[in-house]
Amino acid sequence: MKNLKVTFLSILIVCTMILAACGGNSNSASSSEKGSSGSGEGGKRTLRVSIGVNDKHPEYEAAMKFKELVEAESDDLKVEVYHSGQIADDRSAIEMLQFGSLDITIPSTSPLVNFVPEFGVFDLPFTIPNEEVADKVLDGPFGDKMLEMVDDQKLVGLAWWENGFRNLTNDVRPVATMEDVKGLKIRTMENEIHLDAWKALGANPTPMAFTELFTALQQGTIDGQENPYPTILLSKYPEVQKYVSNTSHVYTPFIFLFSKQIWEELSSDQQKIVKKAAVEAGKFNRERNRQVAEESLEKLKEEMTFTEIKEEEFGKFQEAVKPVIDKYKDKIGPEIVDQFLDEIEKAK
């Protein structure tokens, strides 16, 4: 009987130890799962950045600069940069920000017109004459006002970066005057203002996806296209285009956008770090973009015929597109257009 009691007690102790061990492992796993939820490596929050350009573009360099600045200042933030639309195209990336499924995107302002019509002001042709004026307008009260306008779209506008001036290439003839533009079949973005502007200049604009552009130029489906110099060079358009001109018809900024939903999850210190890094990387982007634009033009001149449009001829271009500006003034917002044009005049 005594031996039976000892045996029963031994069994009870062993069972108790097994249950404790199982319970301990269960608690440990639960704690581990909780710690990794919603965070990245080492418990850090990962901020994903989506951009449409490739990893040779100045915007990608600036995005990597943003990553460097954030990670140097924060112990709990990590940044991942995805180029070439690997996550989504610009419009889809903006929508992902609205749903909180993406943290950051830095698109040109044109896709934002679908969400905030006032951003069409940046598509008005032959308005901003040079980079110095662009900086003054964007870094002043008008630029701040435009950044705040995205707030109602579940977005946070943090800084202005630069895509640059769009310039014309074609495979038919040198373009030095408005007369030279007439009849050219020019690819444009799917943007009403751009389409009407080129029609006003006498061209035959054709909206087309950027991904289809090189093949269309190669096959002669269209005569030409318009983009900043770095994009023209990186896209290898000199292989299918003979002529390039400094039309500088539209200055396009990049806008640094953050998901409002995710922004509100960050601490105030994290917000300050991200905001500061976005602005500093934007300054780096402008400097680098302008340097690369100059370098790109010099390389384009080696492969294409460059034609300079004289200042007096620009006046004729501006006169021709005035009806286009008047047409879209009400759609964009008369107050915004007037303020934009006034700020440009002040900056000059």
SESE-222299 format. One record per atom (N, C-alpha, C): atom name; x, y, z. Coordinates in steps of 0.02 Angstrom, whole numbers, plus 50000, padded with zeros to 5 digits. Each point is the difference from the previous one (the first is absolute). Layout:
 at     x     y     z
 CA     X     Y     Z
...
***
This chain:
 at     x     y     z
  N 50042 49940 50000
 CA 49958 50060 50000
  C 50043 50062 50000
  N 50054 49997 50042
 CA 50047 50056 50004
  C 50034 50011 49933
  N 50020 49946 49968
 CA 50033 50006 49934
  C 49952 50029 49948
  N 49935 49982 50007
 CA 49950 50025 49953
  C 49992 50075 50007
  N 50002 50026 50063
 CA 49994 50071 50012
  C 50060 50038 49971
  N 50060 49971 50008
 CA 50061 50032 49974
  C 49997 50005 49924
  N 49978 49944 49970
 CA 49995 49999 49927
  C 49950 50052 49975
  N 49942 50005 50033
 CA 49948 50048 49980
  C 50026 50072 50007
  N 50037 50013 50055
 CA 50028 50067 50011
  C 50051 50017 49947
  N 50041 49952 49981
 CA 50052 50011 49948
  C 49967 50018 49933
  N 49947 49963 49985
 CA 49964 50012 49937
  C 49970 50070 50000
  N 49972 50021 50058
 CA 49968 50065 50006
  C 50051 50056 49990
  N 50059 49992 50028
 CA 50053 50051 49994
  C 50023 50007 49928
  N 50010 49942 49967
 CA 50022 50001 49930
  C 49949 50035 49955
  N 49935 49984 50012
 CA 49947 50031 49960
  C 49997 50075 50010
  N 50010 50020 50063
 CA 49999 50071 50015
  C 50057 50036 49964
  N 50060 49969 49999
 CA 50058 50030 49967
  C 49988 50006 49924
  N 49969 49949 49972
 CA 49986 50000 49928
  C 49952 50056 49982
  N 49946 50007 50040
 CA 49950 50052 49988
  C 50031 50069 50007
  N 50044 50008 50048
 CA 50033 50065 50010
  C 50044 50017 49941
  N 50036 49949 49976
 CA 50045 50011 49943
  C 49960 50019 49938
  N 49943 49965 49990
 CA 49958 50016 49941
  C 49972 50070 50006
  N 49977 50017 50060
 CA 49973 50066 50010
  C 50052 50053 49989
  N 50062 49987 50022
 CA 50054 50048 49992
  C 50016 50011 49927
  N 50002 49947 49960
 CA 50014 50007 49929
  C 49945 50038 49965
  N 49939 49988 50021
 CA 49943 50034 49970
  C 50004 50075 50012
  N 50016 50020 50060
 CA 50005 50071 50017
  C 50057 50033 49962
  N 50055 49964 49992
 CA 50059 50026 49965
  C 49983 50013 49927
  N 49965 49953 49968
 CA 49982 50008 49930
  C 49953 50059 49991
  N 49951 50006 50047
 CA 49953 50054 49995
  C 50034 50067 50005
  N 50048 50005 50045
 CA 50038 50063 50009
  C 50039 50017 49938
  N 50030 49948 49969
 CA 50040 50010 49940
  C 49957 50025 49943
  N 49941 49970 49991
 CA 49955 50020 49946
  C 49977 50072 50009
  N 49985 50017 50062
 CA 49977 50067 50014
  C 50054 50052 49984
  N 50062 49983 50016
 CA 50055 50047 49989
  C 50014 50013 49926
  N 49986 49951 49956
 CA 50015 50008 49929
  C 49941 50029 49961
  N 49943 50004 50032
 CA 49940 50024 49965
  C 50006 50074 49983
  N 49992 50017 49933
 CA 50001 50069 49978
  C 50068 50033 50002
  N 50051 49962 50006
 CA 50067 50030 50001
  C 50048 49958 49959
  N 50057 50029 49986
 CA 50049 49965 49959
  C 50056 49971 50040
  N 50058 49996 49970
 CA 50059 49970 50031
  C 50018 50035 50064
  N 50009 49961 50054
 CA 50019 50029 50064
  C 49946 50043 50031
  N 49937 49989 49981
 CA 49945 50040 50028
  C 49993 50068 49968
  N 50038 50016 49948
 CA 49996 50065 49968
  C 49939 50003 49954
  N 49971 50060 49994
 CA 49946 50011 49951
  C 50033 50011 49932
  N 49977 49965 49950
 CA 50027 50007 49932
  C 49955 50046 49959
  N 50030 50052 49971
 CA 49965 50046 49956
  C 50017 49982 49928
  N 49951 49982 49960
 CA 50012 49982 49930
  C 49987 50061 49955
  N 50048 50013 49956
 CA 49996 50056 49953
  C 49992 49973 49929
  N 49949 50022 49965
 CA 49989 49979 49931
  C 50010 50058 49952
  N 50044 49992 49950
 CA 50009 50050 49947
  C 49996 49967 49932
  N 49983 50039 49949
 CA 49990 49972 49934
  C 50062 49996 49957
  N 50050 50042 50015
 CA 50061 50002 49958
  C 50047 49943 50018
  N 50052 49990 49958
 CA 50046 49945 50013
  C 50056 50021 50048
  N 50044 49953 50014
 CA 50052 50012 50051
  C 50060 50040 49974
  N 49994 50027 49939
 CA 50053 50044 49974
  C 49978 50073 50003
  N 49938 50012 50018
 CA 49971 50067 50000
  C 50018 50039 50063
  N 50008 50066 49996
 CA 50015 50041 50059
  C 49949 49992 50056
  N 49937 49985 49983
 CA 49950 49992 50053
  C 50016 49938 50042
  N 50025 49948 49969
 CA 50019 49940 50038
  C 50058 50016 50047
  N 50049 50037 49975
 CA 50056 50020 50042
  C 49975 50039 50061
  N 49952 50044 49989
 CA 49973 50041 50054
  C 49960 49956 50049
  N 49964 49951 49974
 CA 49963 49955 50043
  C 50048 49960 50045
  N 50057 49981 49973
 CA 50050 49966 50040
  C 50031 50048 50051
  N 50006 50063 49982
 CA 50023 50052 50047
  C 49950 50007 50057
  N 49936 49999 49985
 CA 49948 50002 50051
  C 50007 49941 50048
  N 50011 49941 49972
 CA 50010 49939 50041
  C 50060 50010 50047
  N 50054 50025 49972
 CA 50061 50011 50040
  C 49988 50048 50058
  N 49964 50055 49986
 CA 49988 50051 50051
  C 49954 49974 50055
  N 49947 49964 49981
 CA 49953 49974 50049
  C 50034 49949 50045
  N 50036 49953 49970
 CA 50030 49946 50039
  C 50058 50025 50043
  N 50031 50056 49981
 CA 50053 50029 50040
  C 49972 50034 50062
  N 49939 50026 49995
 CA 49971 50039 50055
  C 49954 49958 50045
  N 49977 49943 49975
 CA 49951 49961 50038
  C 50026 49929 50013
  N 49986 49975 50060
 CA 50018 49932 50018
  C 49943 49951 49987
  N 49941 50027 49985
 CA 49942 49956 49992
  C 49964 50007 49933
  N 50033 50032 49951
 CA 49972 50005 49933
  C 50048 49972 49949
  N 49973 49963 49953
 CA 50039 49971 49945
  C 49964 50020 49935
  N 50038 50015 49947
 CA 49971 50022 49936
  C 50020 49952 49945
  N 49951 49979 49960
 CA 50012 49959 49941
  C 49976 50038 49939
  N 50042 50005 49948
 CA 49984 50038 49939
  C 49988 49951 49943
  N 49943 50007 49967
 CA 49982 49958 49943
  C 49993 50045 49938
  N 50042 49989 49949
 CA 50000 50041 49940
  C 49963 49966 49943
  N 49996 50035 49944
 CA 49972 49973 49937
  C 49929 49975 50007
  N 49961 50028 50046
 CA 49931 49979 50009
  C 49993 49928 50022
  N 50050 49974 50037
 CA 49999 49931 50022
  C 49939 49985 50044
  N 49979 50048 50040
 CA 49941 49991 50042
  C 49937 50019 49962
  N 50001 50059 49967
 CA 49941 50024 49965
  C 50018 50060 49957
  N 49957 50016 49951
 CA 50010 50062 49963
  C 49980 50059 50046
  N 50012 50061 49977
 CA 49991 50058 50044
  C 49929 50006 50027
  N 49951 49994 49957
 CA 49931 50008 50023
  C 49981 49946 50050
  N 50018 49938 49985
 CA 49984 49944 50045
  C 50036 50007 50066
  N 50062 50026 49998
 CA 50038 50010 50062
  C 49966 50052 50044
  N 49974 50053 49970
 CA 49963 50051 50038
  C 49939 49968 50034
  N 49964 49958 49963
 CA 49942 49967 50028
  C 50020 49953 50058
  N 50057 49967 49994
 CA 50024 49957 50053
  C 50015 50041 50063
  N 50027 50060 49992
 CA 50011 50044 50057
  C 49934 50016 50034
  N 49948 50013 49961
 CA 49935 50016 50028
  C 49972 49943 50043
  N 50014 49938 49980
 CA 49976 49942 50036
  C 50048 49978 50056
  N 50058 50032 50003
 CA 50048 49982 50052
  C 50039 49937 49985
  N 50000 49978 49936
 CA 50038 49939 49982
  C 50069 50016 49971
  N 50017 50064 49997
 CA 50066 50023 49979
  C 50015 50063 50039
  N 50064 50010 50016
 CA 50018 50057 50042
  C 50013 50064 49961
  N 50041 49996 49947
 CA 50025 50060 49966
  C 50001 49989 49925
  N 49981 50052 49963
 CA 50013 50002 49928
  C 50019 50072 49981
  N 50038 50007 49947
 CA 50025 50067 49981
  C 49987 50009 49925
  N 49937 50009 49981
 CA 49983 50006 49929
  C 50006 50071 49975
  N 49996 50009 49934
 CA 49992 50067 49973
  C 49930 50023 50018
  N 49987 50064 49993
 CA 49935 50027 50020
  C 49943 49981 49953
  N 50016 49981 49938
 CA 49947 49986 49951
  C 49950 49946 50022
  N 50022 49942 50027
 CA 49951 49950 50022
  C 49955 50024 50057
  N 50024 50050 50038
 CA 49961 50025 50056
  C 49938 50039 49977
  N 50000 50022 49937
 CA 49942 50037 49974
  C 49937 49958 50006
  N 50007 49934 49996
 CA 49943 49954 50007
  C 49970 50003 50070
  N 50039 50022 50048
 CA 49977 50003 50070
  C 49986 50072 50023
  N 50043 50046 49978
 CA 49994 50071 50018
  C 50007 50041 49936
  N 49945 50022 49970
 CA 50002 50035 49936
  C 50047 50061 49999
  N 50009 50032 50058
 CA 50042 50059 50003
  C 50073 49987 49979
  N 50021 49937 50004
 CA 50069 49985 49981
  C 50011 50005 49924
  N 49947 50009 49963
 CA 50006 50012 49929
  C 50036 50065 49984
  N 50007 50043 50051
 CA 50034 50064 49990
  C 50072 49989 49977
  N 50031 49945 50021
 CA 50069 49987 49981
  C 50006 49974 49928
  N 49943 49983 49969
 CA 50001 49978 49930
  C 49990 50057 49951
  N 49985 50060 50025
 CA 49990 50057 49956
  C 50065 50015 49962
  N 49998 50003 49934
 CA 50062 50005 49960
  C 50031 50070 50000
  N 50066 50001 49994
 CA 50039 50061 49993
  C 49985 50052 50054
  N 49996 49977 50062
 CA 49987 50045 50056
  C 50062 50011 50043
  N 50031 49946 50024
 CA 50061 50005 50040
  C 50060 50004 49952
  N 50039 50055 50002
 CA 50053 50008 49950
  C 50067 49966 50017
  N 50014 49990 50064
 CA 50065 49971 50018
  C 49997 49970 50070
  N 50054 49966 50020
 CA 50002 49965 50064
  C 49997 50049 50060
  N 50031 50058 49992
 CA 50001 50048 50056
  C 49929 50023 50017
  N 49961 50014 49950
 CA 49930 50019 50011
  C 49961 49942 50030
  N 50012 49940 49975
 CA 49966 49940 50026
  C 50013 49992 50075
  N 50063 50009 50020
 CA 50018 49992 50071
  C 49964 50052 50043
  N 49997 50061 49977
 CA 49968 50053 50040
  C 49925 49987 50007
  N 49969 49977 49947
 CA 49928 49987 50002
  C 49985 49941 50046
  N 50037 49945 49992
 CA 49986 49940 50038
  C 50021 50005 50073
  N 50052 50038 50014
 CA 50024 50006 50069
  C 49966 50056 50038
  N 49954 50035 49968
 CA 49965 50055 50031
  C 49929 49981 50021
  N 49959 50049 50016
 CA 49931 49989 50023
  C 49958 49958 49952
  N 50010 50011 49934
 CA 49961 49963 49951
  C 50015 49925 50004
  N 50065 49983 50004
 CA 50019 49930 50006
  C 49973 49968 50063
  N 50003 50037 50056
 CA 49973 49973 50063
  C 49925 49988 49994
  N 49966 50045 49967
 CA 49926 49994 49991
  C 49984 49937 49960
  N 50039 49987 49947
 CA 49987 49941 49959
  C 50015 49936 50038
  N 50051 49999 50042
 CA 50015 49941 50040
  C 49942 49984 50047
  N 49970 50051 50028
 CA 49945 49991 50047
  C 49937 49974 49966
  N 49994 50011 49935
 CA 49940 49981 49964
  C 49989 49924 49996
  N 50052 49961 50010
 CA 49993 49928 49995
  C 49972 49969 50064
  N 49995 50041 50053
 CA 49979 49975 50065
  C 49931 49967 49998
  N 49954 50028 49961
 CA 49932 49973 49995
  C 49998 49934 49963
  N 50056 49983 49967
 CA 50003 49937 49962
  C 50036 49944 50039
  N 50003 50008 50066
 CA 50033 49951 50044
  C 50075 49994 49984
  N 50029 50058 49980
 CA 50071 50003 49983
  C 50032 50056 50040
  N 50065 49995 50010
 CA 50038 50053 50032
  C 50054 50022 49950
  N 49999 50064 49981
 CA 50051 50027 49955
  C 50057 50028 50041
  N 50060 49973 49990
 CA 50057 50018 50043
  C 50051 50045 49966
  N 50010 49994 49935
 CA 50053 50038 49968
  C 49993 50000 49924
  N 50034 50048 49969
 CA 50003 50004 49927
  C 50068 49974 49976
  N 49998 49954 49953
 CA 50060 49978 49965
  C 49993 50023 49927
  N 50045 49977 49956
 CA 49999 50025 49932
  C 50006 49946 49947
  N 49954 50003 49952
 CA 50006 49959 49940
  C 50034 50041 49945
  N 49981 50064 49996
 CA 50035 50046 49955
  C 49958 50022 49940
  N 50032 50036 49955
 CA 49967 50026 49940
  C 49994 49946 49947
  N 49942 49999 49968
 CA 49989 49953 49945
  C 50022 50033 49935
  N 50035 49961 49958
 CA 50026 50026 49937
  C 49983 49952 49943
  N 49997 50028 49940
 CA 49975 49964 49942
  C 50055 49965 49960
  N 49987 49938 49980
 CA 50042 49966 49950
  C 49954 49977 49943
  N 50030 49992 49940
 CA 49961 49973 49945
  C 50048 49972 49947
  N 49972 49966 49952
 CA 50041 49967 49950
  C 49987 50027 49930
  N 49969 50061 49996
 CA 49981 50029 49936
  C 50043 50059 49981
  N 50007 50050 50045
 CA 50037 50061 49985
  C 50020 50037 50064
  N 50049 50044 49995
 CA 50017 50042 50058
  C 49942 50046 50016
  N 49989 50012 50065
 CA 49946 50045 50021
  C 50031 50062 50033
  N 49994 50057 49965
 CA 50025 50063 50027
  C 49945 50052 50006
  N 49944 49988 49964
 CA 49944 50047 49999
  C 49934 49962 50006
  N 49945 50037 50010
 CA 49934 49969 50002
  C 49984 49967 49933
  N 50023 50030 49946
 CA 49987 49972 49934
  C 50028 49930 49994
  N 50056 49988 50033
 CA 50032 49934 49997
  C 49961 49947 50037
  N 49957 50020 50046
 CA 49961 49953 50040
  C 49940 49973 49960
  N 49975 50040 49954
 CA 49938 49984 49965
  C 50002 49931 49966
  N 49948 49961 50014
 CA 49993 49935 49968
  C 50037 49943 50033
  N 50043 50014 50048
 CA 50038 49946 50033
  C 49953 49959 50044
  N 50006 49935 49994
 CA 49960 49955 50042
  C 50040 49986 50064
  N 49979 50032 50054
 CA 50038 50000 50062
  C 49964 49958 50054
  N 50037 49954 50030
 CA 49971 49962 50056
  C 49998 50045 50062
  N 49944 49999 50035
 CA 49993 50035 50063
  C 49972 49953 50053
  N 50003 50022 50062
 CA 49965 49963 50053
  C 49925 50006 49988
  N 49962 49957 50033
 CA 49927 50004 49994
  C 49975 50057 50044
  N 50011 50060 49976
 CA 49986 50060 50038
  C 49968 50052 49954
  N 49940 50022 50015
 CA 49963 50044 49955
  C 50036 50066 49987
  N 50031 50028 50051
 CA 50035 50063 49992
  C 50058 49993 49951
  N 50039 49946 50008
 CA 50056 49988 49954
  C 49976 49991 49929
  N 49947 49962 49993
 CA 49972 49988 49932
  C 49979 50065 49967
  N 49962 50041 50037
 CA 49976 50063 49971
  C 50057 50049 49987
  N 50051 49999 50041
 CA 50057 50044 49991
  C 50036 49985 49934
  N 50011 49935 49987
 CA 50035 49982 49938
  C 49956 50012 49939
  N 49935 49993 50008
 CA 49955 50017 49944
  C 50004 50074 49985
  N 50003 50040 50053
 CA 50004 50073 49990
  C 50065 50020 49966
  N 50052 49959 50007
 CA 50064 50014 49967
  C 50002 49971 49929
  N 49947 49965 49980
 CA 49997 49974 49932
  C 50021 49928 49992
  N 50017 49967 50055
 CA 50021 49930 49997
  C 49940 49954 50001
  N 50013 49936 49990
 CA 49948 49948 50003
  C 50017 49956 50061
  N 49976 50019 50059
 CA 50019 49963 50061
  C 49965 49933 50004
  N 50036 49950 50025
 CA 49973 49932 50006
  C 50014 49974 50070
  N 49949 49991 50041
 CA 50011 49973 50067
  C 50021 49927 49997
  N 50048 49981 50041
 CA 50026 49932 49997
  C 50035 49984 50066
  N 49996 49937 50022
 CA 50035 49978 50060
  C 50075 50005 49989
  N 50035 50019 50052
 CA 50073 50007 49996
  C 50033 49935 49980
  N 49973 49944 50023
 CA 50030 49934 49986
  C 49996 49983 49926
  N 49955 50032 49963
 CA 49992 49985 49928
  C 50039 50048 49956
  N 50030 50051 50031
 CA 50028 50055 49962
  C 50059 49981 49955
  N 50049 49965 50026
 CA 50060 49984 49960
  C 49981 49962 49937
  N 49957 49949 50007
 CA 49980 49960 49942
  C 49963 50043 49949
  N 49958 50045 50023
 CA 49963 50044 49955
  C 50047 50046 49961
  N 50052 50026 50034
 CA 50050 50041 49966
  C 50040 49959 49950
  N 50018 49941 50021
 CA 50040 49955 49957
  C 49962 49981 49937
  N 49936 49989 50006
 CA 49959 49978 49943
  C 49974 50059 49959
  N 50011 50062 50025
 CA 49977 50058 49964
  C 49926 50014 50007
  N 49969 49969 50049
 CA 49929 50012 50014
  C 49988 50072 50019
  N 50049 50028 50034
 CA 49999 50071 50019
  C 50067 50031 49980
  N 50001 50067 49994
 CA 50062 50034 49978
  C 50045 50019 50059
  N 49971 50014 50057
 CA 50041 50024 50055
  C 49966 49993 50068
  N 50034 50026 50050
 CA 49976 49996 50069
  C 50030 50057 50040
  N 49978 50009 50063
 CA 50028 50053 50042
  C 50010 49974 50071
  N 50060 50012 50026
 CA 50020 49977 50066
  C 50061 50040 50023
  N 50016 49998 50064
 CA 50063 50032 50023
  C 50060 49965 49969
  N 50055 50037 49994
 CA 50061 49973 49967
  C 50024 49934 50030
  N 50002 49993 50068
 CA 50024 49935 50026
  C 49956 49941 49978
  N 49935 50011 49997
 CA 49955 49947 49979
  C 50011 49983 49926
  N 50011 50051 49959
 CA 50013 49989 49929
  C 50062 49957 49990
  N 50052 50015 50039
 CA 50063 49963 49993
  C 49994 49930 50028
  N 49973 49994 50061
 CA 49995 49934 50033
  C 49953 49953 49962
  N 49952 50028 49965
 CA 49952 49959 49962
  C 50026 49982 49931
  N 50061 50024 49984
 CA 50034 49984 49937
  C 49962 50025 49938
  N 49967 50057 50008
 CA 49963 50028 49943
  C 50046 50024 49943
  N 50064 50018 50014
 CA 50043 50018 49943
  C 50007 49944 49949
  N 49986 49939 50019
 CA 50003 49944 49953
  C 49944 50005 49948
  N 49945 50035 50018
 CA 49942 50003 49955
  C 49977 50072 49986
  N 50040 50050 50020
 CA 49984 50071 49990
  C 50062 50038 49977
  N 49991 50047 49953
 CA 50056 50037 49973
  C 50008 50069 50031
  N 49945 50032 50021
 CA 50002 50070 50019
  C 49974 50012 50071
  N 50032 50047 50035
 CA 49978 50019 50067
  C 50001 50077 50005
  N 49949 50028 50032
 CA 49995 50073 50007
  C 49984 50018 50073
  N 50023 50058 50021
 CA 49990 50023 50069
  C 49932 50036 50008
  N 49947 49964 49986
 CA 49934 50031 50006
  C 49983 50020 50072
  N 50022 49960 50048
 CA 49988 50015 50072
  C 49928 50022 50012
  N 49954 49966 49968
 CA 49930 50023 50000
  C 49963 49989 50065
  N 50021 49950 50040
 CA 49968 49988 50064
  C 50053 49981 50051
  N 49996 50033 50059
 CA 50043 49981 50056
  C 49959 49954 50045
  N 50026 49941 50012
 CA 49964 49951 50041
  C 50036 49987 50065
  N 49967 50016 50056
 CA 50029 49980 50065
  C 49982 49928 50018
  N 50041 49970 50042
 CA 49980 49939 50035
  C 49973 50022 50068
  N 49951 49965 50025
 CA 49972 50015 50066
  C 50009 49940 50046
  N 50027 50012 50059
 CA 50014 49947 50049
  C 49936 49989 50041
  N 49969 49942 49990
 CA 49937 49984 50032
  C 50007 49942 50051
  N 49967 50009 50057
 CA 50000 49949 50052
  C 49928 49980 50015
  N 49989 49937 50014
 CA 49933 49977 50018
  C 49978 50032 50066
  N 49944 50035 50000
 CA 49976 50034 50060
  C 49986 49950 50056
  N 49972 49943 49982
 CA 49984 49948 50050
  C 50064 49977 50036
  N 50052 49989 49962
 CA 50063 49976 50030
  C 50036 50057 50035
  N 49995 50060 49971
 CA 50032 50059 50031
  C 49976 50010 50071
  N 49935 49990 50011
 CA 49971 50010 50066
  C 50019 49945 50050
  N 50028 49946 49974
 CA 50025 49947 50044
  C 50071 50014 50024
  N 50035 50045 49966
 CA 50068 50017 50019
  C 50000 50045 50061
  N 50053 49997 50040
 CA 50008 50045 50056
  C 50018 50069 49973
  N 49994 50052 50041
 CA 50017 50068 49977
  C 50073 50004 49982
  N 50044 49965 50036
 CA 50071 50000 49984
  C 50013 49967 49932
  N 49965 49945 49987
 CA 50008 49966 49935
  C 49976 50045 49944
  N 49944 50035 50011
 CA 49974 50045 49949
  C 50050 50056 49984
  N 50031 50027 50052
 CA 50050 50053 49990
  C 50059 49975 49959
  N 50022 49939 50015
 CA 50057 49970 49964
  C 49983 49990 49927
  N 49941 49973 49987
 CA 49979 49986 49931
  C 49991 50065 49961
  N 49967 50049 50031
 CA 49989 50065 49967
  C 50066 50033 49982
  N 50046 50003 50048
 CA 50065 50031 49988
  C 50038 49964 49945
  N 49998 49934 50002
 CA 50036 49960 49949
  C 49969 50011 49931
  N 49933 50006 49996
 CA 49967 50010 49936
  C 50021 50067 49969
  N 50004 50052 50042
 CA 50020 50067 49976
  C 50074 50000 49980
  N 50043 49971 50042
 CA 50072 49999 49984
  C 50014 49959 49938
  N 49968 49943 49993
 CA 50009 49958 49941
  C 49973 50036 49938
  N 49948 50041 50010
 CA 49973 50039 49944
  C 50050 50051 49974
  N 50037 50032 50046
 CA 50052 50047 49979
  C 50055 49964 49961
  N 50018 49941 50026
 CA 50050 49959 49966
  C 49974 49981 49930
  N 49936 49982 49996
 CA 49970 49981 49936
  C 50003 50056 49949
  N 49984 50061 50021
 CA 50002 50056 49953
  C 50070 50011 49973
  N 50049 50001 50044
 CA 50069 50011 49979
  C 50023 49945 49953
  N 49986 49939 50019
 CA 50022 49943 49960
  C 49962 49997 49933
  N 49935 50015 50001
 CA 49960 49997 49940
  C 50025 50051 49949
  N 50018 50060 50023
 CA 50023 50052 49955
  C 50070 49984 49972
  N 50040 49971 50042
 CA 50066 49978 49977
  C 49994 49946 49947
  N 49957 49951 50013
 CA 49990 49945 49953
  C 49966 50025 49936
  N 49955 50049 50006
 CA 49967 50028 49941
  C 50052 50032 49953
  N 50047 50037 50029
 CA 50053 50031 49959
  C 50044 49948 49968
  N 50019 49950 50040
 CA 50042 49946 49973
  C 49963 49961 49946
  N 49936 49989 50011
 CA 49959 49962 49951
  C 49995 50038 49935
  N 49990 50066 50004
 CA 49995 50040 49939
  C 50065 49997 49960
  N 50056 50004 50034
 CA 50064 49996 49965
  C 50008 49933 49964
  N 49978 49947 50031
 CA 50004 49934 49968
  C 49950 49994 49943
  N 49941 50031 50008
 CA 49951 49999 49947
  C 50025 50037 49939
  N 50037 50054 50011
 CA 50027 50039 49944
  C 50050 49960 49959
  N 50031 49951 50032
 CA 50048 49957 49965
  C 49965 49951 49953
  N 49937 49984 50017
 CA 49963 49949 49962
  C 49943 50028 49959
  N 49979 50063 50015
 CA 49942 50029 49966
  C 50018 50072 49979
  N 49958 50028 49957
 CA 50008 50070 49981
  C 49960 50043 50049
  N 50036 50044 50035
 CA 49968 50044 50049
  C 49983 50067 49968
  N 49938 50023 50009
 CA 49979 50064 49974
  C 49975 50044 50057
  N 50030 50059 50006
 CA 49981 50046 50054
  C 49943 50046 49977
  N 49949 50004 50041
 CA 49945 50046 49987
  C 50016 50067 50032
  N 50000 50053 49961
 CA 50019 50066 50024
  C 49945 50030 50044
  N 50020 50048 50042
 CA 49953 50030 50048
  C 49940 50032 49967
  N 50012 50036 49945
 CA 49944 50034 49966
  C 49950 49949 49972
  N 50024 49941 49982
 CA 49955 49948 49974
  C 49957 49971 50056
  N 50028 49997 50061
 CA 49962 49975 50056
  C 49937 50042 50011
  N 50006 50066 49987
 CA 49943 50044 50006
  C 49942 49979 49956
  N 50015 49976 49941
 CA 49949 49976 49953
  C 49967 49936 50026
  N 50041 49956 50028
 CA 49973 49939 50030
  C 49952 50017 50057
  N 50020 50047 50042
 CA 49958 50021 50057
  C 49934 50029 49977
  N 50002 50042 49949
 CA 49939 50030 49974
  C 49953 49946 49973
  N 50028 49951 49967
 CA 49959 49947 49968
  C 49962 49958 50052
  N 50029 49992 50059
 CA 49968 49956 50050
  C 49957 50038 50051
  N 49996 50066 49994
 CA 49958 50038 50047
  C 49928 49976 50002
  N 49969 49985 49941
 CA 49931 49974 50002
  C 49994 49935 50039
  N 50053 49960 50001
 CA 49999 49937 50037
  C 49998 50015 50075
  N 50040 50048 50022
 CA 50001 50019 50071
  C 49931 50027 50020
  N 49971 50041 49957
 CA 49933 50028 50014
  C 49948 49944 50003
  N 50006 49951 49956
 CA 49951 49945 49997
  C 49999 49960 50065
  N 50059 49988 50028
 CA 50004 49956 50059
  C 50001 50037 50066
  N 49995 50065 49996
 CA 50002 50041 50062
  C 49943 49981 50047
  N 49940 49994 49973
 CA 49943 49982 50043
  C 50004 49929 50026
  N 50025 49954 49959
 CA 50006 49930 50021
  C 50051 49992 50057
  N 50055 50036 49994
 CA 50053 49996 50051
  C 49980 50040 50061
  N 49970 50059 49988
 CA 49982 50045 50054
  C 50029 50069 49986
  N 49958 50049 49985
 CA 50025 50067 49982
  C 50047 50030 50051
  N 49984 49990 50064
 CA 50041 50029 50053
  C 50070 49970 50000
  N 50004 49934 49992
 CA 50065 49966 49999
  C 50041 50021 49939
  N 49969 50003 49942
 CA 50036 50019 49939
  C 50026 50072 50006
  N 49958 50045 50024
 CA 50022 50070 50007
  C 50057 50006 50051
  N 49994 49964 50055
 CA 50053 50003 50050
  C 50065 49972 49973
  N 49995 49944 49963
 CA 50058 49968 49969
  C 50036 50048 49953
  N 49962 50031 49955
 CA 50029 50047 49951
  C 50028 50062 50035
  N 49967 50024 50053
 CA 50025 50058 50037
  C 50066 49984 50034
  N 50004 49940 50029
 CA 50062 49979 50035
  C 50058 49994 49950
  N 49985 49977 49940
 CA 50052 49995 49949
  C 50026 50069 49981
  N 49954 50048 49991
 CA 50021 50068 49984
  C 50042 50030 50055
  N 49981 49990 50063
 CA 50038 50025 50057
  C 50070 49969 50001
  N 50003 49935 49986
 CA 50064 49963 50002
  C 50047 50022 49945
  N 49972 50023 49944
 CA 50043 50023 49945
  C 50040 50061 50020
***
